[in-house]
Amino acid sequence: MTRKKGRGQGRRRGPAVPGTIRVHEAAERLGVHENTVYAWIETGRIPYVRLGRMVRLRPSVVDALIEEIPAAPARGVAVDVPARKADA
């Protein structure tokens, strides 16, 4: 029995382009969702290269962005949150 491919499964990602990475690879490196990377592309936060319908990023740009993003605390780790001042 052959399984039907659902939405997004079996999607062609295009050929590898030397010196660039795909959006999903950048998202993994940055620890964010692919949609976040696309939003940053749209707002101009990340420069990109478009080859036809393919969007590619330079690894050096992604690595520089990693330095800018503050590290998020691991799940289950207590974070000190300043207490709210009571209204007088």
C-alpha angles and dihedrals in degrees: 000000000000119000118226115238113242126216111304095009115121091012113163112241097190129240123311114265114209114246095017139087132212123251093252090053091050090049091053092050092048095043093235136112120272089244089060090055090049090050090052089050091052093050093047096247091124122039113222144181121234118203106182103304094340121103117204133179132205112246091223090059091050092047091051090051090052088062090054097050113084114233113257117226116256117259113272093025115126114239122200109238117189112249118247116249114245116245111253 
